[in-house]
Amino acid sequence: MESRYYSVRMHADRDGTHLSGAERLVSEEQVESVVIEMLQRATGHAPSSLKISIDEIDGSRIVRGAMPNLVEVPVDDYRSGRDRAFQALLASGVAPEVAQSAIETIARGAGPGHANMRGAMLIDARKGERLEPVSARGVRATRMDVEPGLEDALTRNLVRQGLIHHRIREALVLASKVLAAPGIIAELCWSDDPGYTAGYVCAPGFGYLRIPHLKEVGDPHGGRAFFFMPGFKLAETIRFLEETPFLINKLGLIAGSGGKK
Ligand code: AMP
């Protein structure tokens, strides 16, 4: 009999300010250990409010797909990092002015008043129009993970390449689902964590290009952009990203710098 699957979500804040969040899609057997892990991560931030929710997922709705290969691009600073990101977006079919504007928008804060958004911008890859229904929030990719049987192999492969930060695993899983979404031709991301400068461009042609510097240390801005190719049904794409449960059933190659950066 197929195992039951659960969406497990954690949100921790202090007086309304977001501190830590996590989201997994796991089998019944994994729920307990994942909840403990989330609890440990959240309490490290000393929150004043912590919520963990567990919701059963309809197993028949789970879509399965492959994880892209991860390749690390060595760059010396964020300027060359952004230049590499720009080139990668062009190679994936995003129009040059659209790619440039997305990079600039993330760099200055894509939300109202230059705040960071909770979700991603959804951008017409040809015309540059913003397509997300609520631009302050953006589109959130949720309910994605790796098949339980691949969990250990993924951790081993990442650790072997020195990619031990939990953000990398989470970003790789999120990017896998985004890549599987109908009509999405590329994704650009860097973190809003001031201490974390790495980000990526992900596209079907070359996979997940990890770029170690996309901003300077101390910069609080970050964000995500999903590039949408007109001609697909926008509502279906958004529904897939926000609602459809997705599990990775095939790992990609992981070619990091082996921790040598
Ligand atoms: P992070 O890598 O977690 O620092 O996130 C960087 C940016 O990506 C955030 O500022 C949000 O704009 C966006 N983001 C975070 N989580 C998601 C998500 N699940 N779906 C879409 N966008 C997200």
Residues whose N, C-alpha, C, O or C-beta is under 5 A from the ligand:
A	BS01	AMP	N116 M117 R118 G119 A120 V139 R140 A141 W190 S191 D192 D193 G222 G223 R224
